[in-house]
Amino acid sequence: MKGLSSRFHLALGLSLLIVSVMLVALHLGLVPDRDAAVRDGRLALAESLAMSSTMLLDQQNEDEDADTSRLARLMAFAVRRNPTLLSVGLRRADGSLAATTGDHSTWRTAATLASNETQITVPIAQGGDNWGRAELRFEPLHANAWFTPSLQLIATVSLSCFGLFYLYLWRMLRHLDPSSVVPGRVRTAFDTLAEGVVVVDAKGRIVLANRAFGEVTDVAGAALVGRRASAMPWTNAARARIHADDMPWMLSLTDGQPRHNALMYLETRQRRRLAFMVNCSPVPGAAGTTAGVLVSFDDVTELEEKEIELRLARDEADAANRAKSDFLANMSHEIRTPMNAILGYTELMRRGYRTSAAEAAKYIEIIHGSGRHLLELINDILDLSKVEAGRLEVERIACEAHIVVRDVVRSMQVKAEEKGVSLRVEFPQALPATVLTDPSRLRQIVTNLIGNGLKFTRSGGVTVSLRLLDAPASLPPQRLLAIDIADTGIGVAADKLALIFEPFVQAEASTTRMFGGTGLGLTISRRFARALGGDITVSSVPGQGSTFHVTLEAGATDGFEWLSPEQLDRTQEAARAIESAVWRFPTARVLVVDDGPENRQLVRLVLEAAGLDVVEAEHGGVALERVAGEAIDLVLMDVQMPVMDGYAATRVLRQRGFDRPVLALTANAMKGFEKEIEAAGFSGYLTKPVDIDGMLAQLAQHLGGTREESVPTAPPEAPSSAVVSPPASASPTALQAGPPIHSRLAEHPRLRRVARSFGLQLPGKLHTMGQAMERRDFAELAALAHWLKGAGGTVGFDDFFEPALRLEQFAQAGDVAAVDRSLANLRNLCDRLVVPVEDEADVVGAA
């Protein structure tokens, strides 16, 4: 009985109650007795037959046989009218049978009037005398003597009631709310839970669901009661439907064990897919059974979505990192082009392979142009993230496009000569002296396309031509600068032309192996061109060469000076003459603020030679005092200085009402730096190492200076003392670590002594750095490294810039081992440094 359900026990109990009531009613006679009624009817029939027989015999009739015949017909009539009457016999007083109807052979003669219910005997009289008796034999009242009608009634009612009660309870209990038996405080506690909670019974039906589960499933908690929890559309991570027997709560019902952190998914009516972390705790029942399961549903949909987003972001980041790695791994040809020129011609000059001063000037010009190109190339590489993110910034200023193209061709000439191919510029028509575009982006576009042409050209050459076109359907009317870069290289198949503009893609896989390259130059160039209002297209014939057609918006050219093809051809010589030009300024006082004395000395020499009065300050605090006490027309302000940096000093100057130009001096070459400079109140900026011509040109814009053209003079041959043995501090062993290091100002008649001053004090500075390192004074060490970084490049010892930068970074990070290595490297560079010798001209200049 213990294994039977509560519904069975309830139905049985109610049925027994009905049976008990019926037994009491039977005992009290409240229920009619069918057997007694049948027996009474049989007795009445027997009495009626006896009376009828007596009446027939009393009639006067001497014929006994006739009397017997009439009695027999009466008995036969009674048998026909009563189916339960089996036989009737008339027995005389002497015991002989006068007549029978039916099979009367089974009559038990021992029966009397008070016999059992199947045989009844009644007497018959004739004329007041006993004639005999009538014997009536009936069918038994029951086939089974013990299964009486009362028992049949009780059995029928009890079984029927049990079945009806069982069905009724099954139907009713399905619609009852079991949660109503749960105390209100318990339901309230369940509803306050942030996660969904459901209680299922032993059949897996929901008997209680809190508010949180109803909200996430868009079904009211009351509507969930009575439903099978497994009937809801649960799926797994692969979106496959979970079988009902595999639901975690059904497994807990089967084995009585809890289940933890089962991930399941449910799709709501709004077609939203929810993710749940399901935990199941069995509810023990009687005799060790499991009465139900408490199931908690922790909604992790947002976490799941975040995980998917993170996974996608990780995949994208991995792909981007792989692309960047491939890009950096194949970056050699972009950087080696200017580096070949710089290192090649520097090595020639270092070894003395020059036949004349004019040839030396040519070498220096190529080195200078290649260095500027390399710096711009590095800036573009660092700015690549803006191109990829679609945040490319361009400017539109007046630009001498023909000069920019000329400069690129000159810097790429070395590469062309190395391959034995030609590289030239053609001007088939007149061009405006200036157009409105971005000169740095124009330079990179032309550099990439010329480099691309040279890379794939083995014979013949590359030709660059410039033209001006009318922009189609532009309002107001615009002009387009058209640049065609044609090569006689390997060409590109027609079905590959669209691919070459995809990032990190080249037309054929064998192209990368044979020619190298990143497959990025054309992509960047096209994006630059489109950002500048134009585009890049290509036409090609395999085996004959390719022509890249560049168009850029040139703006309205009305009012601009136009140059003929002959005048454009002479721009190269004009550009060379710029470097030997002499600048003249009206009387003005310039404040030079820099924590490096060599930097201040170099700027002082250049500005005083141009006729300007120079005042110096070693940091921003002193600069504020100088401006407060003297009339200053322009300030050259270093950005990073001790005590007070350039940003803070400039802000204070502007707050005090100083409205004169303030130009920043900085080694920061990252794009976007201009906004930070402008926000601080600077009027402009100059980058380190200082470009003397650029600095003078910018000062001329603010102070009204002019440039006077002069005939270039051959640079004086370096005196024998200008390239001398290293200082006494350099040992023969140290010299074996690398070639001597010369300043690029060593042959300048006025700036040579600035380089000499740096070289003489460098050993002492390195000694001070060593002492700071012994004290672990990283702040002082970083400051000294910052001085070396700026001063070395300013005075022409560029080899010290990168090592000093790394030392500054290591000191700021407190990396002892890296600082020791950097100091050892700087000492080695110091041992290789060649200090320019002071000659009579320097002494006179100093006087």
C-alpha positions, 0 to 999 in steps of 0.5 A: 500500500505504501507504493500506491498514490495518495489519489488511490488512498483517497478514493478507497477511503471514500468508497469504504465510507459509502459501504459502511453507510449502506451496511448500516442502512441494510441492518436498519431495514432502510434498504428494500430486501428483494429476496424477501419480496420474491419469497412473499410472492411465491407464498402468495402464489402458492396460497392462491393455487391452494384456494383455487384448488379447494374451490374446484374440489368443492363443486359437486362432481362425482367424477374424480377424474374430472376433478383431477383433470381440472386441477391439472389444467389450473396448475399448468396455467400457473406454470406458464404464467410464472417462469420461475415456477418449475413444476407443480404436483397434486398429492392426495392424502394417501401420498399418491400423485394425482397430477403433475405439471413440469419435471416434478421428479426432483421434488424432495418429499421431506419438504414441508410448508416451512421448507426452503425457498425453492419448494413450497407445499400448501394443503388442499381441502374438499368439503372441509376434509383434507384432500391432499396438498399442492407441491410447488417447485421454484428456481433458486433465488441465487446461483451462488447461495452466498452472493446475496443481492445485498452483497451484490449491491454493496460490491457494485456501489463500492467498486463504482464509487471507487472508480468514480472517486479515483477519476474525479480526484485525478481530474480535480487535482490537476486543476487545483493550485498546490501553491495555495497550500504554501504559506504566503511568506514562503511564496513571497520569499520565492518571488523576491529571488532574482533567479527563476525557481520552480518546484516540480512533483514526482511526475515532472509537473510544475507545482510552484513557479516564482515571479522571476521565472514567469517574467523571463519565460513570458508566462504567468506563474499561475499559468505554469502550475500543472504543466510539465516542465519538460514540455517547454521548448528546451534546447541545447547549445547546438539548438537541438531539442532536449528529450524529456528524459534527459532534463536535469530535473527528470534525472534527479527524480530518477536517481535522487541526485542533485544536478549543477550548472546544466546549460539549457536554452529556451525560446520565448514567444517573442522568438528570443533565445534565453540561456539558463544555468540550471541547478536541481535539488531533489525533495525527499519524500516518504520511505526514501523516495523523491517527492519532487525537485527544486529547480533554479534557473539562473538567466545567463543570456547576457553573459552568453551574448557577451561571451559570444561577442568576446569570442568574435572580438577575440577572433577579429583581434587574432585575425588583426594581429596576424595581419599586423604581424604579416605586415610588420614581417614584410615591411622591409622594402618600404623602409629599406628604400630610404635606408639604402640611400642614407646608409649607402651615401653615409658610408661613402662619405665616411670612407672619403669616397667623394671627388669634389665638394659638389658631389659631397653636397649631392650626397648630403642632399640625397641623405637629407631627403631620404631621412625626411622620407623615412620619418614620414614613412614611419609616421604613416606606419604608426598612423595605420590604425586610423586608416583601418578604423576609418578615422583617416584625417586629411588636410587641404592646404596650398601645396606645391604638388610638382615639388613634392613629386620631384622630392619623391623621385629624387629620394627614389632615384637611388633605388632606380640606379641600383636596379639599372632602370630609369626614373623620371618626371614629365610635365606634358602641360602647364600646372598651377604653382600650388593646389589645395591638397594634403602634401604628406598624403600626396607624398606617400601616395606617389612614394608607394606607387613609384616604389611599386613600379620600381619593384616590378620593373627589371628593364626600362623604367618608371615615368611619372607625369602630372596633368590637370583635369576638369572634375566632371559635374562638380559644383562649384567647378573643381579641378583634378590633379592627375598623376600617372605612374607608368612602368615597364614591369611584369604587368597584371592580369585583367582578372587580378586587377581588383585584388591588388587593392585589397590589404595584404594581397598581391596578384600572385602568391609567387609575387611575394616570394619573388619581389617581397612587399606587404601588399599594403601600399596600394590599399593605403594609397587608394584610401588616401586618394579617395579621402582627398576627393579622388581615386586610383585606378590601374590599367595593365598589359601582362609582360608590358607594364602597368599604369596607375592613374591617380586623381586628387581634388585640386580645388579652384585654381583661379588666381594661382600662378601657372608654370609652363613645362619648362619652368616646372623642369627647373624646379629641382634646381630651385629646390636645391638652392633653398638650402643655401638661402640666407634668411633676414629678419627685422629686429626681434627678440626670441626666447629659447626655452629648453633644458638642454644647453646644447639645444639652446646653443644651436638655436642661438647660433642659427637665430643670431646668424639671421639677425635675431636677438636671443634670450635663453631659459632652462625651464618653464618657470624661468621662461615666465620670469623672462617674459615678465621682465623683458619684451619678447616677440616670440617664444620657442618652448620645449615641451618636456622639461623639469620644474615646469614643462612647456604645456604648463608654462604656455597656459600660464603665459596665455592666462597672463595675456601674452599674445605673441607667438609661442612655438613648441619644440618637441620630439613627438612625431605622432600624428594627432599631436597638433590638437594637443599643442593647440589646446595648450595655447601654442601657435605652432610646433617644430619637431626635433631634431630641428630642421633649420630651414623649416624653423627659419621659414616658420619664424619668418611667417610670424616675424616678417623674415625674408629669404635671400637667394644666394649661389650655393658654395661648395662646402669647405673640405673638412680640415684634417683635424675635423676627423681625428682619433677618438678622445683619450677616453676611448680604448682600442678595444672599444673602437672595435665595437663599431665605426666612429660616430661623427656629428653631421655638424662637424663641418659646419663653420659655426655649428661645429663648436656646439657638437664639440661642446656636447662631445666634451661633456658627454663622458661626465654626463654618463658618469653622473648617470652611473652614479644615479643608477648606483643610488637607484635614483631613477628620476634623475636618471630619466631626466639625464636620459631625456637631456641626452635624447634631445641634445644628441640629435640636435647637435648631429649625433643621431646615434644617441637618440634611440638608446637615450630614449630606451634608457629614459623608458627603462628608468621610468619603469625602474627596470634595473637590468635594462638600464644597465644594458642601456648604460653599457651601450651608451658608454660604447657609443661614447667611446666611438664618438669623434669630438670635432676639433676647435679651430681658429674659425670657431674661436673667432666665432665664439668671440 
